[in-house]
Amino acid sequence: MDVVGFAKYLYKKYGELEAEKARMISLGYAKTYDEYKRGVGYIEGLATAREEVKAFLDKLHDDEDLDT
């Protein structure tokens, strides 16, 4: 697997994890406010990681456009 394939895998996986955690929170799995805050922090972390991977992929795409 090349770097682009790995980045795409991470982007997809982080999205799946983010959606699953959001689903769990929305269904009331967080029994305390602290659990809720941890879950929201987890989602925010995954969203940030996804944004960084997306920016990386966009930059690679832009750099390829400059080379042609």
N, CA, C and O atoms as a GROMACS GRO file, in nm:
protein
  272
    1MET      N    1   0.085  -0.118   0.000
    1MET     CA    2   0.000   0.000   0.000
    1MET      C    3   0.089   0.124   0.000
    1MET      O    4   0.184   0.134   0.078
    2ASP      N    5   0.057   0.216  -0.088
    2ASP     CA    6   0.135   0.339  -0.095
    2ASP      C    7   0.082   0.442   0.006
    2ASP      O    8  -0.017   0.416   0.075
    3VAL      N    9   0.147   0.556   0.013
    3VAL     CA   10   0.112   0.660   0.110
    3VAL      C   11  -0.030   0.711   0.085
    3VAL      O   12  -0.106   0.732   0.180
    4VAL      N   13  -0.067   0.731  -0.039
    4VAL     CA   14  -0.200   0.781  -0.071
    4VAL      C   15  -0.306   0.680  -0.028
    4VAL      O   16  -0.408   0.716   0.030
    5GLY      N   17  -0.282   0.554  -0.056
    5GLY     CA   18  -0.376   0.450  -0.016
    5GLY      C   19  -0.390   0.442   0.135
    5GLY      O   20  -0.500   0.425   0.187
    6PHE      N   21  -0.278   0.456   0.206
    6PHE     CA   22  -0.281   0.455   0.352
    6PHE      C   23  -0.359   0.575   0.405
    6PHE      O   24  -0.439   0.562   0.498
    7ALA      N   25  -0.336   0.692   0.348
    7ALA     CA   26  -0.406   0.813   0.391
    7ALA      C   27  -0.556   0.799   0.366
    7ALA      O   28  -0.637   0.839   0.449
    8LYS      N   29  -0.593   0.744   0.252
    8LYS     CA   30  -0.735   0.723   0.222
    8LYS      C   31  -0.798   0.624   0.320
    8LYS      O   32  -0.911   0.642   0.364
    9TYR      N   33  -0.722   0.520   0.354
    9TYR     CA   34  -0.770   0.423   0.453
    9TYR      C   35  -0.794   0.491   0.588
    9TYR      O   36  -0.899   0.472   0.649
   10LEU      N   37  -0.698   0.572   0.633
   10LEU     CA   38  -0.713   0.642   0.760
   10LEU      C   39  -0.833   0.736   0.757
   10LEU      O   40  -0.910   0.742   0.853
   11TYR      N   41  -0.849   0.810   0.648
   11TYR     CA   42  -0.961   0.903   0.636
   11TYR      C   43  -1.094   0.829   0.651
   11TYR      O   44  -1.182   0.874   0.724
   12LYS      N   45  -1.107   0.717   0.584
   12LYS     CA   46  -1.229   0.638   0.591
   12LYS      C   47  -1.249   0.579   0.731
   12LYS      O   48  -1.358   0.586   0.787
   13LYS      N   49  -1.144   0.523   0.787
   13LYS     CA   50  -1.153   0.460   0.919
   13LYS      C   51  -1.188   0.561   1.026
   13LYS      O   52  -1.273   0.534   1.111
   14TYR      N   53  -1.124   0.678   1.024
   14TYR     CA   54  -1.156   0.782   1.122
   14TYR      C   55  -1.302   0.825   1.109
   14TYR      O   56  -1.368   0.849   1.210
   15GLY      N   57  -1.352   0.834   0.988
   15GLY     CA   58  -1.492   0.869   0.967
   15GLY      C   59  -1.586   0.764   1.026
   15GLY      O   60  -1.687   0.798   1.087
   16GLU      N   61  -1.552   0.638   1.007
   16GLU     CA   62  -1.634   0.530   1.062
   16GLU      C   63  -1.634   0.534   1.214
   16GLU      O   64  -1.739   0.519   1.277
   17LEU      N   65  -1.516   0.553   1.274
   17LEU     CA   66  -1.506   0.559   1.419
   17LEU      C   67  -1.582   0.680   1.475
   17LEU      O   68  -1.649   0.670   1.578
   18GLU      N   69  -1.571   0.792   1.406
   18GLU     CA   70  -1.641   0.913   1.446
   18GLU      C   71  -1.793   0.891   1.443
   18GLU      O   72  -1.863   0.928   1.537
   19ALA      N   73  -1.842   0.832   1.337
   19ALA     CA   74  -1.985   0.806   1.323
   19ALA      C   75  -2.034   0.708   1.430
   19ALA      O   76  -2.142   0.726   1.486
   20GLU      N   77  -1.956   0.607   1.457
   20GLU     CA   78  -1.995   0.508   1.557
   20GLU      C   79  -2.001   0.571   1.696
   20GLU      O   80  -2.096   0.545   1.771
   21LYS      N   81  -1.903   0.651   1.732
   21LYS     CA   82  -1.903   0.715   1.863
   21LYS      C   83  -2.020   0.813   1.874
   21LYS      O   84  -2.084   0.821   1.978
   22ALA      N   85  -2.048   0.888   1.768
   22ALA     CA   86  -2.161   0.981   1.768
   22ALA      C   87  -2.292   0.905   1.784
   22ALA      O   88  -2.382   0.949   1.856
   23ARG      N   89  -2.303   0.792   1.719
   23ARG     CA   90  -2.423   0.709   1.731
   23ARG      C   91  -2.440   0.661   1.875
   23ARG      O   92  -2.550   0.665   1.930
   24MET      N   93  -2.332   0.617   1.936
   24MET     CA   94  -2.338   0.568   2.074
   24MET      C   95  -2.380   0.680   2.169
   24MET      O   96  -2.462   0.658   2.259
   25ILE      N   97  -2.326   0.798   2.149
   25ILE     CA   98  -2.363   0.910   2.236
   25ILE      C   99  -2.509   0.946   2.216
   25ILE      O  100  -2.582   0.971   2.312
   26SER      N  101  -2.552   0.949   2.091
   26SER     CA  102  -2.692   0.987   2.063
   26SER      C  103  -2.792   0.885   2.117
   26SER      O  104  -2.907   0.919   2.144
   27LEU      N  105  -2.747   0.761   2.133
   27LEU     CA  106  -2.835   0.657   2.188
   27LEU      C  107  -2.830   0.651   2.340
   27LEU      O  108  -2.899   0.569   2.401
   28GLY      N  109  -2.749   0.737   2.400
   28GLY     CA  110  -2.747   0.744   2.546
   28GLY      C  111  -2.651   0.650   2.616
   28GLY      O  112  -2.668   0.622   2.734
   29TYR      N  113  -2.549   0.602   2.546
   29TYR     CA  114  -2.453   0.513   2.608
   29TYR      C  115  -2.368   0.583   2.714
   29TYR      O  116  -2.316   0.518   2.805
   30ALA      N  117  -2.354   0.713   2.703
   30ALA     CA  118  -2.280   0.788   2.805
   30ALA      C  119  -2.372   0.804   2.926
   30ALA      O  120  -2.474   0.874   2.920
   31LYS      N  121  -2.336   0.739   3.034
   31LYS     CA  122  -2.421   0.740   3.153
   31LYS      C  123  -2.395   0.860   3.243
   31LYS      O  124  -2.482   0.897   3.323
   32THR      N  125  -2.280   0.920   3.231
   32THR     CA  126  -2.248   1.037   3.312
   32THR      C  127  -2.203   1.149   3.220
   32THR      O  128  -2.172   1.129   3.103
   33TYR      N  129  -2.201   1.269   3.277
   33TYR     CA  130  -2.155   1.384   3.199
   33TYR      C  131  -2.008   1.368   3.162
   33TYR      O  132  -1.967   1.408   3.053
   34ASP      N  133  -1.928   1.310   3.252
   34ASP     CA  134  -1.786   1.288   3.220
   34ASP      C  135  -1.770   1.192   3.102
   34ASP      O  136  -1.684   1.215   3.017
   35GLU      N  137  -1.850   1.088   3.096
   35GLU     CA  138  -1.845   0.996   2.982
   35GLU      C  139  -1.885   1.067   2.854
   35GLU      O  140  -1.825   1.046   2.748
   36TYR      N  141  -1.985   1.152   2.865
   36TYR     CA  142  -2.029   1.230   2.750
   36TYR      C  143  -1.918   1.322   2.700
   36TYR      O  144  -1.892   1.328   2.580
   37LYS      N  145  -1.853   1.393   2.792
   37LYS     CA  146  -1.743   1.483   2.755
   37LYS      C  147  -1.628   1.407   2.691
   37LYS      O  148  -1.569   1.454   2.594
   38ARG      N  149  -1.595   1.290   2.744
   38ARG     CA  150  -1.489   1.208   2.683
   38ARG      C  151  -1.527   1.167   2.543
   38ARG      O  152  -1.444   1.170   2.452
   39GLY      N  153  -1.652   1.128   2.524
   39GLY     CA  154  -1.699   1.088   2.391
   39GLY      C  155  -1.693   1.202   2.291
   39GLY      O  156  -1.651   1.183   2.177
   40VAL      N  157  -1.735   1.319   2.335
   40VAL     CA  158  -1.730   1.436   2.247
   40VAL      C  159  -1.585   1.471   2.214
   40VAL      O  160  -1.553   1.506   2.101
   41GLY      N  161  -1.497   1.461   2.314
   41GLY     CA  162  -1.355   1.487   2.290
   41GLY      C  163  -1.297   1.387   2.190
   41GLY      O  164  -1.215   1.424   2.105
   42TYR      N  165  -1.338   1.262   2.200
   42TYR     CA  166  -1.294   1.158   2.107
   42TYR      C  167  -1.338   1.192   1.965
   42TYR      O  168  -1.260   1.181   1.870
   43ILE      N  169  -1.464   1.234   1.952
   43ILE     CA  170  -1.516   1.272   1.820
   43ILE      C  171  -1.440   1.392   1.766
   43ILE      O  172  -1.404   1.394   1.648
   44GLU      N  173  -1.414   1.491   1.849
   44GLU     CA  174  -1.339   1.609   1.805
   44GLU      C  175  -1.198   1.572   1.761
   44GLU      O  176  -1.148   1.624   1.661
   45GLY      N  177  -1.134   1.482   1.833
   45GLY     CA  178  -1.001   1.436   1.795
   45GLY      C  179  -1.001   1.365   1.661
   45GLY      O  180  -0.914   1.389   1.577
   46LEU      N  181  -1.099   1.278   1.641
   46LEU     CA  182  -1.110   1.208   1.512
   46LEU      C  183  -1.139   1.305   1.399
   46LEU      O  184  -1.085   1.291   1.289
   47ALA      N  185  -1.225   1.403   1.425
   47ALA     CA  186  -1.257   1.502   1.321
   47ALA      C  187  -1.133   1.582   1.284
   47ALA      O  188  -1.110   1.610   1.166
   48THR      N  189  -1.053   1.618   1.383
   48THR     CA  190  -0.929   1.691   1.356
   48THR      C  191  -0.833   1.605   1.275
   48THR      O  192  -0.772   1.652   1.179
   49ALA      N  193  -0.820   1.479   1.314
   49ALA     CA  194  -0.731   1.388   1.240
   49ALA      C  195  -0.778   1.372   1.096
   49ALA      O  196  -0.697   1.372   1.004
   50ARG      N  197  -0.909   1.358   1.076
   50ARG     CA  198  -0.964   1.346   0.941
   50ARG      C  199  -0.935   1.470   0.857
   50ARG      O  200  -0.899   1.460   0.740
   51GLU      N  201  -0.950   1.587   0.919
   51GLU     CA  202  -0.922   1.712   0.848
   51GLU      C  203  -0.776   1.718   0.804
   51GLU      O  204  -0.746   1.762   0.693
   52GLU      N  205  -0.685   1.673   0.890
   52GLU     CA  206  -0.543   1.674   0.856
   52GLU      C  207  -0.512   1.577   0.743
   52GLU      O  208  -0.435   1.609   0.653
   53VAL      N  209  -0.572   1.459   0.748
   53VAL     CA  210  -0.551   1.361   0.640
   53VAL      C  211  -0.607   1.416   0.509
   53VAL      O  212  -0.546   1.402   0.404
   54LYS      N  213  -0.725   1.478   0.516
   54LYS     CA  214  -0.786   1.537   0.396
   54LYS      C  215  -0.698   1.647   0.339
   54LYS      O  216  -0.679   1.656   0.217
   55ALA      N  217  -0.643   1.732   0.426
   55ALA     CA  218  -0.554   1.839   0.380
   55ALA      C  219  -0.430   1.780   0.314
   55ALA      O  220  -0.382   1.832   0.214
   56PHE      N  221  -0.379   1.671   0.370
   56PHE     CA  222  -0.263   1.603   0.312
   56PHE      C  223  -0.295   1.551   0.172
   56PHE      O  224  -0.218   1.569   0.078
   57LEU      N  225  -0.410   1.486   0.160
   57LEU     CA  226  -0.450   1.432   0.029
   57LEU      C  227  -0.473   1.544  -0.072
   57LEU      O  228  -0.435   1.533  -0.188
   58ASP      N  229  -0.537   1.653  -0.027
   58ASP     CA  230  -0.558   1.767  -0.116
   58ASP      C  231  -0.427   1.827  -0.161
   58ASP      O  232  -0.412   1.863  -0.278
   59LYS      N  233  -0.331   1.838  -0.069
   59LYS     CA  234  -0.200   1.893  -0.104
   59LYS      C  235  -0.128   1.803  -0.205
   59LYS      O  236  -0.067   1.852  -0.300
   60LEU      N  237  -0.135   1.673  -0.185
   60LEU     CA  238  -0.074   1.581  -0.282
   60LEU      C  239  -0.137   1.599  -0.419
   60LEU      O  240  -0.067   1.601  -0.520
   61HIS      N  241  -0.268   1.613  -0.422
   61HIS     CA  242  -0.339   1.630  -0.548
   61HIS      C  243  -0.296   1.762  -0.614
   61HIS      O  244  -0.271   1.766  -0.734
   62ASP      N  245  -0.288   1.870  -0.536
   62ASP     CA  246  -0.247   1.999  -0.588
   62ASP      C  247  -0.104   1.994  -0.641
   62ASP      O  248  -0.074   2.050  -0.747
   63ASP      N  249  -0.016   1.926  -0.567
   63ASP     CA  250   0.124   1.915  -0.609
   63ASP      C  251   0.135   1.836  -0.740
   63ASP      O  252   0.219   1.867  -0.824
   64GLU      N  253   0.050   1.734  -0.756
   64GLU     CA  254   0.051   1.656  -0.880
   64GLU      C  255   0.006   1.744  -0.997
   64GLU      O  256   0.059   1.731  -1.108
   65ASP      N  257  -0.090   1.831  -0.973
   65ASP     CA  258  -0.136   1.920  -1.078
   65ASP      C  259  -0.025   2.014  -1.124
   65ASP      O  260  -0.017   2.046  -1.243
   66LEU      N  261   0.061   2.058  -1.033
   66LEU     CA  262   0.171   2.146  -1.067
   66LEU      C  263   0.278   2.075  -1.149
   66LEU      O  264   0.345   2.138  -1.231
   67ASP      N  265   0.293   1.945  -1.127
   67ASP     CA  266   0.396   1.868  -1.198
   67ASP      C  267   0.359   1.841  -1.343
   67ASP      O  268   0.447   1.810  -1.423
   68THR      N  269   0.233   1.852  -1.378
   68THR     CA  270   0.192   1.817  -1.515
   68THR      C  271   0.184   1.939  -1.604
   68THR      O  272   0.151   1.927  -1.722
   0.00000   0.00000   0.00000
